[in-house]
Amino acid sequence: MEIRVEQPCPQCGGAVTLSAADRLLSCPYCRVKNFLLTGGGPFRYALPNKAKDQARLIYAPYLRFKGNIFSVSETGVSHRIVDTTHEGCGLPSLPASLGLRPQAMSLSRVSSETKGRFLPLAIEPRKIFEKATKLHNLIEGSNGGEVYHHAFIGETVSFIYLPLLAREDGLFDAVLGQPLMTSSGAMGGQPFQPHWQMKFLAALCPRCGGNLDGEGDCVVATCANCDSAWQIGAEGLERTACKILPVSKDQAEPAMHLPFWKIQVKLHSLQISTFADFVERTNQPLAVRPEWRRMAMQFWIPAFKLRPEIFLRTGRQITVSQRQFGPERDMRMKAAVRPHPVTLPLSEARQSIKVMLAFAAANGRAVYAKLPGAEPEVLAASLVFLPFSDRQHDWVQSHSGVSVNKSILQFGRNL
């Protein structure tokens, strides 16, 4: 479900249309770039309404969840793409979901200029997530078996408010003008809260003051002036270690660089601290070499969104292929060829480690049951751009031969 949001530029006031996934506003009028930061909690949007007196509006909250749900049970790794809205204030007259309205209309961002009252969220977000998981048959295994682990990866959580109009003859849907209740009663609610206010942060490098480069849905922006990378955090920009894997002399020049989070971990309960341990515990069809026992275990997680099965397959293949990679070097932004934007933050990549471990295990049942106690100890993390060559319909990684379909890569930008 693609949601469009009308957002005025904080610099010139020009109207800019963004996707709900965008975190970087690039104004087409004044050319100024700003990061969008939430003042507290998720982003908040409202459906357009027909009310003449905006001060009389009452906004009912709907929690929108969009992302991938992964579950590890006795039968293996399951996954689903979920995009849903769920009524969150408990009024019996409201529809359970907003249906197609969020994608059929341009939403407005809730701000301090939004008049009216806001009903509080009466349902815990965790229960809504659990309901979405249960609806997609991921709470229990397909055969009713025990679930050892589940995770939400790449999720977007936001509020979408349905405007209601309380009149003497009842409560009305302010979008369609249809009656919902014959009596509005004492609806209560609260005005806009200051900590909900979205903040703008100029897309300037904190290190040198140069302009940062990035696309609307990126979570990491780069500075070509001082060769640094910055991840968008809740409090602002945080420096991110960024490397690039060069190609050897006998390899063709890359046509694209795709980003991966390289996360060095120890899994004490599974006794995995080296790459050799990983190969043995997951029963990979490889003969362990002595030098692998000196290689720290590193999971390579795609730093860009993909369909769940492609995300798992690509991460597993690159993780297993790390034995073929040579030393990395510091990133030179101008040396990267068509760098793909980083759309999956490091926090989400960390959550996927246990799912990736389960998916990589050839002897799944020997690993699945140990997942509840297998909390990874993250020792280091960095962003690495890997070179990929153009092979008609696919991008092919130069060292390992791992391929990613071009259309699937593009589709991932809409997840």
Contacts in CASP RR format, 6 or more apart in sequence:
PFRMAT RR
TARGET T0000
AUTHOR 0000-0000-0000
METHOD contacts of the structure
MODEL  1
MEIRVEQPCPQCGGAVTLSAADRLLSCPYCRVKNFLLTGGGPFRYALPNK
AKDQARLIYAPYLRFKGNIFSVSETGVSHRIVDTTHEGCGLPSLPASLGL
RPQAMSLSRVSSETKGRFLPLAIEPRKIFEKATKLHNLIEGSNGGEVYHH
AFIGETVSFIYLPLLAREDGLFDAVLGQPLMTSSGAMGGQPFQPHWQMKF
LAALCPRCGGNLDGEGDCVVATCANCDSAWQIGAEGLERTACKILPVSKD
QAEPAMHLPFWKIQVKLHSLQISTFADFVERTNQPLAVRPEWRRMAMQFW
IPAFKLRPEIFLRTGRQITVSQRQFGPERDMRMKAAVRPHPVTLPLSEAR
QSIKVMLAFAAANGRAVYAKLPGAEPEVLAASLVFLPFSDRQHDWVQSHS
GVSVNKSILQFGRNL
1 66 0 8 1.000
1 83 0 8 1.000
1 100 0 8 1.000
1 102 0 8 1.000
1 103 0 8 1.000
2 19 0 8 1.000
2 103 0 8 1.000
2 414 0 8 1.000
3 19 0 8 1.000
3 20 0 8 1.000
3 45 0 8 1.000
3 64 0 8 1.000
3 102 0 8 1.000
3 103 0 8 1.000
3 107 0 8 1.000
4 17 0 8 1.000
4 18 0 8 1.000
4 19 0 8 1.000
4 20 0 8 1.000
4 103 0 8 1.000
4 106 0 8 1.000
4 107 0 8 1.000
5 17 0 8 1.000
5 18 0 8 1.000
5 19 0 8 1.000
5 20 0 8 1.000
5 22 0 8 1.000
5 45 0 8 1.000
5 106 0 8 1.000
5 107 0 8 1.000
5 108 0 8 1.000
5 109 0 8 1.000
6 15 0 8 1.000
6 16 0 8 1.000
6 17 0 8 1.000
6 106 0 8 1.000
6 107 0 8 1.000
6 108 0 8 1.000
6 109 0 8 1.000
7 15 0 8 1.000
7 16 0 8 1.000
7 17 0 8 1.000
7 18 0 8 1.000
7 25 0 8 1.000
7 36 0 8 1.000
7 109 0 8 1.000
8 14 0 8 1.000
8 15 0 8 1.000
8 16 0 8 1.000
9 15 0 8 1.000
9 16 0 8 1.000
9 25 0 8 1.000
9 27 0 8 1.000
9 29 0 8 1.000
9 30 0 8 1.000
9 32 0 8 1.000
9 34 0 8 1.000
10 25 0 8 1.000
10 34 0 8 1.000
10 200 0 8 1.000
11 27 0 8 1.000
11 30 0 8 1.000
11 32 0 8 1.000
11 34 0 8 1.000
12 27 0 8 1.000
12 29 0 8 1.000
12 30 0 8 1.000
12 32 0 8 1.000
13 29 0 8 1.000
14 27 0 8 1.000
14 29 0 8 1.000
14 30 0 8 1.000
16 25 0 8 1.000
16 27 0 8 1.000
16 28 0 8 1.000
17 106 0 8 1.000
18 25 0 8 1.000
18 216 0 8 1.000
19 216 0 8 1.000
19 217 0 8 1.000
20 43 0 8 1.000
20 45 0 8 1.000
20 107 0 8 1.000
20 156 0 8 1.000
20 158 0 8 1.000
21 156 0 8 1.000
21 217 0 8 1.000
21 343 0 8 1.000
22 36 0 8 1.000
22 216 0 8 1.000
22 217 0 8 1.000
23 35 0 8 1.000
23 36 0 8 1.000
23 216 0 8 1.000
23 217 0 8 1.000
23 218 0 8 1.000
23 219 0 8 1.000
23 232 0 8 1.000
24 33 0 8 1.000
24 34 0 8 1.000
24 35 0 8 1.000
24 36 0 8 1.000
24 203 0 8 1.000
24 214 0 8 1.000
24 215 0 8 1.000
24 216 0 8 1.000
24 217 0 8 1.000
24 218 0 8 1.000
24 221 0 8 1.000
25 33 0 8 1.000
25 34 0 8 1.000
25 35 0 8 1.000
25 36 0 8 1.000
25 200 0 8 1.000
25 216 0 8 1.000
26 33 0 8 1.000
26 216 0 8 1.000
27 33 0 8 1.000
27 34 0 8 1.000
32 202 0 8 1.000
33 202 0 8 1.000
33 203 0 8 1.000
33 211 0 8 1.000
33 212 0 8 1.000
33 214 0 8 1.000
34 200 0 8 1.000
34 201 0 8 1.000
34 202 0 8 1.000
34 203 0 8 1.000
35 200 0 8 1.000
35 201 0 8 1.000
35 202 0 8 1.000
35 203 0 8 1.000
35 221 0 8 1.000
35 232 0 8 1.000
35 236 0 8 1.000
35 237 0 8 1.000
36 43 0 8 1.000
36 198 0 8 1.000
36 199 0 8 1.000
36 200 0 8 1.000
37 198 0 8 1.000
37 199 0 8 1.000
37 200 0 8 1.000
37 201 0 8 1.000
37 232 0 8 1.000
37 233 0 8 1.000
37 234 0 8 1.000
37 236 0 8 1.000
38 198 0 8 1.000
38 199 0 8 1.000
38 234 0 8 1.000
39 195 0 8 1.000
39 196 0 8 1.000
39 197 0 8 1.000
39 198 0 8 1.000
39 199 0 8 1.000
40 195 0 8 1.000
40 196 0 8 1.000
41 196 0 8 1.000
42 157 0 8 1.000
42 158 0 8 1.000
42 159 0 8 1.000
43 109 0 8 1.000
43 158 0 8 1.000
43 159 0 8 1.000
43 198 0 8 1.000
44 109 0 8 1.000
44 110 0 8 1.000
44 158 0 8 1.000
44 159 0 8 1.000
44 161 0 8 1.000
44 196 0 8 1.000
45 102 0 8 1.000
45 107 0 8 1.000
45 108 0 8 1.000
45 109 0 8 1.000
45 110 0 8 1.000
45 158 0 8 1.000
45 159 0 8 1.000
45 160 0 8 1.000
45 161 0 8 1.000
46 59 0 8 1.000
46 107 0 8 1.000
46 108 0 8 1.000
46 109 0 8 1.000
46 110 0 8 1.000
46 114 0 8 1.000
46 160 0 8 1.000
46 161 0 8 1.000
46 163 0 8 1.000
47 98 0 8 1.000
47 101 0 8 1.000
47 102 0 8 1.000
47 105 0 8 1.000
47 107 0 8 1.000
47 160 0 8 1.000
47 161 0 8 1.000
47 162 0 8 1.000
47 163 0 8 1.000
47 175 0 8 1.000
48 105 0 8 1.000
48 106 0 8 1.000
48 107 0 8 1.000
48 108 0 8 1.000
48 175 0 8 1.000
49 57 0 8 1.000
49 163 0 8 1.000
49 165 0 8 1.000
49 174 0 8 1.000
49 175 0 8 1.000
50 174 0 8 1.000
50 175 0 8 1.000
50 177 0 8 1.000
51 57 0 8 1.000
51 163 0 8 1.000
51 165 0 8 1.000
51 174 0 8 1.000
54 114 0 8 1.000
54 115 0 8 1.000
54 116 0 8 1.000
55 115 0 8 1.000
55 116 0 8 1.000
56 116 0 8 1.000
56 165 0 8 1.000
56 166 0 8 1.000
57 115 0 8 1.000
57 116 0 8 1.000
57 117 0 8 1.000
57 163 0 8 1.000
57 164 0 8 1.000
57 165 0 8 1.000
57 174 0 8 1.000
58 116 0 8 1.000
58 117 0 8 1.000
58 118 0 8 1.000
58 119 0 8 1.000
58 163 0 8 1.000
58 164 0 8 1.000
58 165 0 8 1.000
58 166 0 8 1.000
58 171 0 8 1.000
58 187 0 8 1.000
58 188 0 8 1.000
58 189 0 8 1.000
59 110 0 8 1.000
59 114 0 8 1.000
59 116 0 8 1.000
59 117 0 8 1.000
59 118 0 8 1.000
59 119 0 8 1.000
59 161 0 8 1.000
59 162 0 8 1.000
59 163 0 8 1.000
59 164 0 8 1.000
60 87 0 8 1.000
60 88 0 8 1.000
60 89 0 8 1.000
60 91 0 8 1.000
60 94 0 8 1.000
60 119 0 8 1.000
60 161 0 8 1.000
60 162 0 8 1.000
60 163 0 8 1.000
60 164 0 8 1.000
61 88 0 8 1.000
61 89 0 8 1.000
61 118 0 8 1.000
61 119 0 8 1.000
61 120 0 8 1.000
61 121 0 8 1.000
61 159 0 8 1.000
61 160 0 8 1.000
61 161 0 8 1.000
62 85 0 8 1.000
62 86 0 8 1.000
62 87 0 8 1.000
62 88 0 8 1.000
62 97 0 8 1.000
62 98 0 8 1.000
62 159 0 8 1.000
62 160 0 8 1.000
62 161 0 8 1.000
62 162 0 8 1.000
63 85 0 8 1.000
63 86 0 8 1.000
63 88 0 8 1.000
63 121 0 8 1.000
63 123 0 8 1.000
63 125 0 8 1.000
63 128 0 8 1.000
63 157 0 8 1.000
63 158 0 8 1.000
63 159 0 8 1.000
64 84 0 8 1.000
64 85 0 8 1.000
64 102 0 8 1.000
64 156 0 8 1.000
64 157 0 8 1.000
64 158 0 8 1.000
64 159 0 8 1.000
64 160 0 8 1.000
65 82 0 8 1.000
65 83 0 8 1.000
65 84 0 8 1.000
65 85 0 8 1.000
65 86 0 8 1.000
65 128 0 8 1.000
65 129 0 8 1.000
65 132 0 8 1.000
65 155 0 8 1.000
65 156 0 8 1.000
65 157 0 8 1.000
66 82 0 8 1.000
66 83 0 8 1.000
66 84 0 8 1.000
66 155 0 8 1.000
66 156 0 8 1.000
66 415 0 8 1.000
67 81 0 8 1.000
67 82 0 8 1.000
67 83 0 8 1.000
67 152 0 8 1.000
67 153 0 8 1.000
67 154 0 8 1.000
67 155 0 8 1.000
67 156 0 8 1.000
67 415 0 8 1.000
68 79 0 8 1.000
68 80 0 8 1.000
68 81 0 8 1.000
68 82 0 8 1.000
68 152 0 8 1.000
68 153 0 8 1.000
68 154 0 8 1.000
68 155 0 8 1.000
68 308 0 8 1.000
68 311 0 8 1.000
68 415 0 8 1.000
69 79 0 8 1.000
69 80 0 8 1.000
69 82 0 8 1.000
69 132 0 8 1.000
69 133 0 8 1.000
69 136 0 8 1.000
69 138 0 8 1.000
69 150 0 8 1.000
69 151 0 8 1.000
69 152 0 8 1.000
70 77 0 8 1.000
70 78 0 8 1.000
70 79 0 8 1.000
70 150 0 8 1.000
70 151 0 8 1.000
70 152 0 8 1.000
70 153 0 8 1.000
70 308 0 8 1.000
70 312 0 8 1.000
70 352 0 8 1.000
70 355 0 8 1.000
71 77 0 8 1.000
71 78 0 8 1.000
71 79 0 8 1.000
71 133 0 8 1.000
71 138 0 8 1.000
71 139 0 8 1.000
71 141 0 8 1.000
71 147 0 8 1.000
71 149 0 8 1.000
71 150 0 8 1.000
72 78 0 8 1.000
72 147 0 8 1.000
72 148 0 8 1.000
72 149 0 8 1.000
72 150 0 8 1.000
72 354 0 8 1.000
72 355 0 8 1.000
72 358 0 8 1.000
72 368 0 8 1.000
72 371 0 8 1.000
73 140 0 8 1.000
73 141 0 8 1.000
73 142 0 8 1.000
73 144 0 8 1.000
73 145 0 8 1.000
73 146 0 8 1.000
73 147 0 8 1.000
73 148 0 8 1.000
73 368 0 8 1.000
74 141 0 8 1.000
74 143 0 8 1.000
74 145 0 8 1.000
74 146 0 8 1.000
74 148 0 8 1.000
74 365 0 8 1.000
74 368 0 8 1.000
75 141 0 8 1.000
75 142 0 8 1.000
75 143 0 8 1.000
75 145 0 8 1.000
76 358 0 8 1.000
76 364 0 8 1.000
76 368 0 8 1.000
77 312 0 8 1.000
77 355 0 8 1.000
77 358 0 8 1.000
77 359 0 8 1.000
78 137 0 8 1.000
78 138 0 8 1.000
78 141 0 8 1.000
78 142 0 8 1.000
79 308 0 8 1.000
79 309 0 8 1.000
79 312 0 8 1.000
80 136 0 8 1.000
80 138 0 8 1.000
80 308 0 8 1.000
81 307 0 8 1.000
81 308 0 8 1.000
81 415 0 8 1.000
82 132 0 8 1.000
82 136 0 8 1.000
84 97 0 8 1.000
84 132 0 8 1.000
85 97 0 8 1.000
85 98 0 8 1.000
85 99 0 8 1.000
85 102 0 8 1.000
85 160 0 8 1.000
86 96 0 8 1.000
86 97 0 8 1.000
86 123 0 8 1.000
86 128 0 8 1.000
86 131 0 8 1.000
86 132 0 8 1.000
87 94 0 8 1.000
87 95 0 8 1.000
87 96 0 8 1.000
87 97 0 8 1.000
88 121 0 8 1.000
88 122 0 8 1.000
88 123 0 8 1.000
88 128 0 8 1.000
89 119 0 8 1.000
89 120 0 8 1.000
89 121 0 8 1.000
89 122 0 8 1.000
89 123 0 8 1.000
90 122 0 8 1.000
90 123 0 8 1.000
91 119 0 8 1.000
93 171 0 8 1.000
93 180 0 8 1.000
93 181 0 8 1.000
94 162 0 8 1.000
94 180 0 8 1.000
98 160 0 8 1.000
98 162 0 8 1.000
101 175 0 8 1.000
102 160 0 8 1.000
105 175 0 8 1.000
107 160 0 8 1.000
108 114 0 8 1.000
109 198 0 8 1.000
110 118 0 8 1.000
110 159 0 8 1.000
110 161 0 8 1.000
110 192 0 8 1.000
110 196 0 8 1.000
111 192 0 8 1.000
111 197 0 8 1.000
111 198 0 8 1.000
112 192 0 8 1.000
112 194 0 8 1.000
112 197 0 8 1.000
114 192 0 8 1.000
116 191 0 8 1.000
116 192 0 8 1.000
117 187 0 8 1.000
117 188 0 8 1.000
117 189 0 8 1.000
117 190 0 8 1.000
117 191 0 8 1.000
118 161 0 8 1.000
118 189 0 8 1.000
118 190 0 8 1.000
118 191 0 8 1.000
118 192 0 8 1.000
118 193 0 8 1.000
119 187 0 8 1.000
119 188 0 8 1.000
119 189 0 8 1.000
120 189 0 8 1.000
120 190 0 8 1.000
121 159 0 8 1.000
125 157 0 8 1.000
129 152 0 8 1.000
130 139 0 8 1.000
133 139 0 8 1.000
133 150 0 8 1.000
138 147 0 8 1.000
138 150 0 8 1.000
139 147 0 8 1.000
139 150 0 8 1.000
140 147 0 8 1.000
141 147 0 8 1.000
148 358 0 8 1.000
148 368 0 8 1.000
148 369 0 8 1.000
148 371 0 8 1.000
148 372 0 8 1.000
149 354 0 8 1.000
149 355 0 8 1.000
149 358 0 8 1.000
149 368 0 8 1.000
149 371 0 8 1.000
149 372 0 8 1.000
151 351 0 8 1.000
151 352 0 8 1.000
151 354 0 8 1.000
151 355 0 8 1.000
152 351 0 8 1.000
153 308 0 8 1.000
153 311 0 8 1.000
153 344 0 8 1.000
153 348 0 8 1.000
153 351 0 8 1.000
153 352 0 8 1.000
153 355 0 8 1.000
154 305 0 8 1.000
154 344 0 8 1.000
154 348 0 8 1.000
154 415 0 8 1.000
155 348 0 8 1.000
162 173 0 8 1.000
162 175 0 8 1.000
163 174 0 8 1.000
163 175 0 8 1.000
164 171 0 8 1.000
164 172 0 8 1.000
164 173 0 8 1.000
164 174 0 8 1.000
164 180 0 8 1.000
164 187 0 8 1.000
165 171 0 8 1.000
165 172 0 8 1.000
165 173 0 8 1.000
165 174 0 8 1.000
165 177 0 8 1.000
166 172 0 8 1.000
166 184 0 8 1.000
166 185 0 8 1.000
166 187 0 8 1.000
167 184 0 8 1.000
169 179 0 8 1.000
169 182 0 8 1.000
170 179 0 8 1.000
170 180 0 8 1.000
170 181 0 8 1.000
170 182 0 8 1.000
170 183 0 8 1.000
170 184 0 8 1.000
171 179 0 8 1.000
171 180 0 8 1.000
171 181 0 8 1.000
171 183 0 8 1.000
171 184 0 8 1.000
171 185 0 8 1.000
171 187 0 8 1.000
172 178 0 8 1.000
172 179 0 8 1.000
172 180 0 8 1.000
173 179 0 8 1.000
173 180 0 8 1.000
201 236 0 8 1.000
201 237 0 8 1.000
203 211 0 8 1.000
203 212 0 8 1.000
203 214 0 8 1.000
203 221 0 8 1.000
204 210 0 8 1.000
204 211 0 8 1.000
204 212 0 8 1.000
205 211 0 8 1.000
205 212 0 8 1.000
205 223 0 8 1.000
205 225 0 8 1.000
205 226 0 8 1.000
205 228 0 8 1.000
205 230 0 8 1.000
206 230 0 8 1.000
206 237 0 8 1.000
206 239 0 8 1.000
207 223 0 8 1.000
207 226 0 8 1.000
207 228 0 8 1.000
207 239 0 8 1.000
208 223 0 8 1.000
208 225 0 8 1.000
208 226 0 8 1.000
208 228 0 8 1.000
209 223 0 8 1.000
209 225 0 8 1.000
210 223 0 8 1.000
210 225 0 8 1.000
210 226 0 8 1.000
211 223 0 8 1.000
211 225 0 8 1.000
212 221 0 8 1.000
212 222 0 8 1.000
212 223 0 8 1.000
212 230 0 8 1.000
213 221 0 8 1.000
213 222 0 8 1.000
213 223 0 8 1.000
213 224 0 8 1.000
213 333 0 8 1.000
214 221 0 8 1.000
214 222 0 8 1.000
214 341 0 8 1.000
215 341 0 8 1.000
216 341 0 8 1.000
217 341 0 8 1.000
217 343 0 8 1.000
217 413 0 8 1.000
218 341 0 8 1.000
218 342 0 8 1.000
218 343 0 8 1.000
219 231 0 8 1.000
219 232 0 8 1.000
219 342 0 8 1.000
219 343 0 8 1.000
219 344 0 8 1.000
219 345 0 8 1.000
220 229 0 8 1.000
220 230 0 8 1.000
220 231 0 8 1.000
220 232 0 8 1.000
220 240 0 8 1.000
220 259 0 8 1.000
220 303 0 8 1.000
220 341 0 8 1.000
220 342 0 8 1.000
220 345 0 8 1.000
220 383 0 8 1.000
221 229 0 8 1.000
221 230 0 8 1.000
221 232 0 8 1.000
221 237 0 8 1.000
222 228 0 8 1.000
222 229 0 8 1.000
222 230 0 8 1.000
222 242 0 8 1.000
222 331 0 8 1.000
222 333 0 8 1.000
222 339 0 8 1.000
223 229 0 8 1.000
223 230 0 8 1.000
223 333 0 8 1.000
224 333 0 8 1.000
224 334 0 8 1.000
227 330 0 8 1.000
227 331 0 8 1.000
227 332 0 8 1.000
227 333 0 8 1.000
228 239 0 8 1.000
228 242 0 8 1.000
229 239 0 8 1.000
229 240 0 8 1.000
229 241 0 8 1.000
229 242 0 8 1.000
229 331 0 8 1.000
229 383 0 8 1.000
230 237 0 8 1.000
230 238 0 8 1.000
230 239 0 8 1.000
230 240 0 8 1.000
231 237 0 8 1.000
231 238 0 8 1.000
231 239 0 8 1.000
231 240 0 8 1.000
231 345 0 8 1.000
231 346 0 8 1.000
232 345 0 8 1.000
240 346 0 8 1.000
240 382 0 8 1.000
240 383 0 8 1.000
241 381 0 8 1.000
241 382 0 8 1.000
241 383 0 8 1.000
242 330 0 8 1.000
242 331 0 8 1.000
242 382 0 8 1.000
242 383 0 8 1.000
242 384 0 8 1.000
242 385 0 8 1.000
243 262 0 8 1.000
243 328 0 8 1.000
243 329 0 8 1.000
243 330 0 8 1.000
243 331 0 8 1.000
243 382 0 8 1.000
243 383 0 8 1.000
243 384 0 8 1.000
243 385 0 8 1.000
244 257 0 8 1.000
244 328 0 8 1.000
244 329 0 8 1.000
244 330 0 8 1.000
244 331 0 8 1.000
244 332 0 8 1.000
244 335 0 8 1.000
244 336 0 8 1.000
244 384 0 8 1.000
244 385 0 8 1.000
245 325 0 8 1.000
245 326 0 8 1.000
245 328 0 8 1.000
245 384 0 8 1.000
245 385 0 8 1.000
245 386 0 8 1.000
245 387 0 8 1.000
245 399 0 8 1.000
246 328 0 8 1.000
246 329 0 8 1.000
246 387 0 8 1.000
247 253 0 8 1.000
247 254 0 8 1.000
247 387 0 8 1.000
247 398 0 8 1.000
247 399 0 8 1.000
251 387 0 8 1.000
251 398 0 8 1.000
251 399 0 8 1.000
252 389 0 8 1.000
252 398 0 8 1.000
253 337 0 8 1.000
254 337 0 8 1.000
254 387 0 8 1.000
254 388 0 8 1.000
254 389 0 8 1.000
254 398 0 8 1.000
255 337 0 8 1.000
255 338 0 8 1.000
255 388 0 8 1.000
255 389 0 8 1.000
255 390 0 8 1.000
255 395 0 8 1.000
256 337 0 8 1.000
256 338 0 8 1.000
256 339 0 8 1.000
256 340 0 8 1.000
256 387 0 8 1.000
256 388 0 8 1.000
256 390 0 8 1.000
256 395 0 8 1.000
257 336 0 8 1.000
257 337 0 8 1.000
257 338 0 8 1.000
257 339 0 8 1.000
257 340 0 8 1.000
257 385 0 8 1.000
257 386 0 8 1.000
257 387 0 8 1.000
257 388 0 8 1.000
258 302 0 8 1.000
258 304 0 8 1.000
258 340 0 8 1.000
258 385 0 8 1.000
258 386 0 8 1.000
258 388 0 8 1.000
258 395 0 8 1.000
258 397 0 8 1.000
258 404 0 8 1.000
259 302 0 8 1.000
259 303 0 8 1.000
259 304 0 8 1.000
259 339 0 8 1.000
259 340 0 8 1.000
259 341 0 8 1.000
259 342 0 8 1.000
259 383 0 8 1.000
259 384 0 8 1.000
259 385 0 8 1.000
259 386 0 8 1.000
260 300 0 8 1.000
260 301 0 8 1.000
260 302 0 8 1.000
260 303 0 8 1.000
260 315 0 8 1.000
260 318 0 8 1.000
260 383 0 8 1.000
260 384 0 8 1.000
260 385 0 8 1.000
260 386 0 8 1.000
261 300 0 8 1.000
261 301 0 8 1.000
261 302 0 8 1.000
261 303 0 8 1.000
261 344 0 8 1.000
261 346 0 8 1.000
261 349 0 8 1.000
261 381 0 8 1.000
261 382 0 8 1.000
261 383 0 8 1.000
261 384 0 8 1.000
262 298 0 8 1.000
262 299 0 8 1.000
262 300 0 8 1.000
262 381 0 8 1.000
262 382 0 8 1.000
262 383 0 8 1.000
262 384 0 8 1.000
263 298 0 8 1.000
263 299 0 8 1.000
263 300 0 8 1.000
263 301 0 8 1.000
263 346 0 8 1.000
263 349 0 8 1.000
263 350 0 8 1.000
263 353 0 8 1.000
263 376 0 8 1.000
263 378 0 8 1.000
263 380 0 8 1.000
263 381 0 8 1.000
264 296 0 8 1.000
264 297 0 8 1.000
264 298 0 8 1.000
264 378 0 8 1.000
264 379 0 8 1.000
264 380 0 8 1.000
264 381 0 8 1.000
265 272 0 8 1.000
265 297 0 8 1.000
265 298 0 8 1.000
265 299 0 8 1.000
265 353 0 8 1.000
265 376 0 8 1.000
265 377 0 8 1.000
265 378 0 8 1.000
265 379 0 8 1.000
266 272 0 8 1.000
266 273 0 8 1.000
266 297 0 8 1.000
266 376 0 8 1.000
266 377 0 8 1.000
266 379 0 8 1.000
267 273 0 8 1.000
267 297 0 8 1.000
267 357 0 8 1.000
267 374 0 8 1.000
267 375 0 8 1.000
267 376 0 8 1.000
267 377 0 8 1.000
268 377 0 8 1.000
269 370 0 8 1.000
269 373 0 8 1.000
269 374 0 8 1.000
269 375 0 8 1.000
270 277 0 8 1.000
270 281 0 8 1.000
270 357 0 8 1.000
270 367 0 8 1.000
270 370 0 8 1.000
270 374 0 8 1.000
271 277 0 8 1.000
271 281 0 8 1.000
272 278 0 8 1.000
272 281 0 8 1.000
272 297 0 8 1.000
273 296 0 8 1.000
273 297 0 8 1.000
274 292 0 8 1.000
274 293 0 8 1.000
274 294 0 8 1.000
274 295 0 8 1.000
274 296 0 8 1.000
274 297 0 8 1.000
275 292 0 8 1.000
275 295 0 8 1.000
275 296 0 8 1.000
275 297 0 8 1.000
275 298 0 8 1.000
275 322 0 8 1.000
275 323 0 8 1.000
276 288 0 8 1.000
276 289 0 8 1.000
276 292 0 8 1.000
276 293 0 8 1.000
276 295 0 8 1.000
277 297 0 8 1.000
278 284 0 8 1.000
278 297 0 8 1.000
278 319 0 8 1.000
278 360 0 8 1.000
279 286 0 8 1.000
279 288 0 8 1.000
279 292 0 8 1.000
280 288 0 8 1.000
281 361 0 8 1.000
281 367 0 8 1.000
282 357 0 8 1.000
282 360 0 8 1.000
282 361 0 8 1.000
282 362 0 8 1.000
282 363 0 8 1.000
282 367 0 8 1.000
283 361 0 8 1.000
283 362 0 8 1.000
283 363 0 8 1.000
283 366 0 8 1.000
284 320 0 8 1.000
284 360 0 8 1.000
284 362 0 8 1.000
285 362 0 8 1.000
286 320 0 8 1.000
289 323 0 8 1.000
292 323 0 8 1.000
295 322 0 8 1.000
295 323 0 8 1.000
296 379 0 8 1.000
298 319 0 8 1.000
298 322 0 8 1.000
299 315 0 8 1.000
299 319 0 8 1.000
299 353 0 8 1.000
299 356 0 8 1.000
299 357 0 8 1.000
300 315 0 8 1.000
300 318 0 8 1.000
300 319 0 8 1.000
300 322 0 8 1.000
300 384 0 8 1.000
301 315 0 8 1.000
301 344 0 8 1.000
301 349 0 8 1.000
301 352 0 8 1.000
301 353 0 8 1.000
301 356 0 8 1.000
302 311 0 8 1.000
302 314 0 8 1.000
302 315 0 8 1.000
302 318 0 8 1.000
302 344 0 8 1.000
303 342 0 8 1.000
303 343 0 8 1.000
303 344 0 8 1.000
303 349 0 8 1.000
303 383 0 8 1.000
304 340 0 8 1.000
304 341 0 8 1.000
304 342 0 8 1.000
304 343 0 8 1.000
304 344 0 8 1.000
304 409 0 8 1.000
304 412 0 8 1.000
305 311 0 8 1.000
305 343 0 8 1.000
305 344 0 8 1.000
305 412 0 8 1.000
305 413 0 8 1.000
305 415 0 8 1.000
306 314 0 8 1.000
306 404 0 8 1.000
306 408 0 8 1.000
306 409 0 8 1.000
306 412 0 8 1.000
306 415 0 8 1.000
307 408 0 8 1.000
307 411 0 8 1.000
307 412 0 8 1.000
307 415 0 8 1.000
310 404 0 8 1.000
310 405 0 8 1.000
310 408 0 8 1.000
311 352 0 8 1.000
312 355 0 8 1.000
312 356 0 8 1.000
312 359 0 8 1.000
313 359 0 8 1.000
314 402 0 8 1.000
314 404 0 8 1.000
315 356 0 8 1.000
316 356 0 8 1.000
316 359 0 8 1.000
316 360 0 8 1.000
317 400 0 8 1.000
317 402 0 8 1.000
318 386 0 8 1.000
318 397 0 8 1.000
318 400 0 8 1.000
318 402 0 8 1.000
319 356 0 8 1.000
319 360 0 8 1.000
320 360 0 8 1.000
321 397 0 8 1.000
321 399 0 8 1.000
321 400 0 8 1.000
321 401 0 8 1.000
321 402 0 8 1.000
324 399 0 8 1.000
324 400 0 8 1.000
325 399 0 8 1.000
325 400 0 8 1.000
326 399 0 8 1.000
328 384 0 8 1.000
331 385 0 8 1.000
333 339 0 8 1.000
336 385 0 8 1.000
337 387 0 8 1.000
339 385 0 8 1.000
340 409 0 8 1.000
342 383 0 8 1.000
343 412 0 8 1.000
343 413 0 8 1.000
346 381 0 8 1.000
346 383 0 8 1.000
349 381 0 8 1.000
350 376 0 8 1.000
350 378 0 8 1.000
350 381 0 8 1.000
353 376 0 8 1.000
354 371 0 8 1.000
354 374 0 8 1.000
354 376 0 8 1.000
357 367 0 8 1.000
357 371 0 8 1.000
357 374 0 8 1.000
358 364 0 8 1.000
358 367 0 8 1.000
358 368 0 8 1.000
358 371 0 8 1.000
361 367 0 8 1.000
361 368 0 8 1.000
386 397 0 8 1.000
386 398 0 8 1.000
386 399 0 8 1.000
387 397 0 8 1.000
387 398 0 8 1.000
387 399 0 8 1.000
388 395 0 8 1.000
388 396 0 8 1.000
388 397 0 8 1.000
388 398 0 8 1.000
388 404 0 8 1.000
389 395 0 8 1.000
389 396 0 8 1.000
389 397 0 8 1.000
389 398 0 8 1.000
390 396 0 8 1.000
391 403 0 8 1.000
393 405 0 8 1.000
393 406 0 8 1.000
393 407 0 8 1.000
394 403 0 8 1.000
394 404 0 8 1.000
394 405 0 8 1.000
394 406 0 8 1.000
395 403 0 8 1.000
395 404 0 8 1.000
395 405 0 8 1.000
395 406 0 8 1.000
395 409 0 8 1.000
396 402 0 8 1.000
396 403 0 8 1.000
397 403 0 8 1.000
END
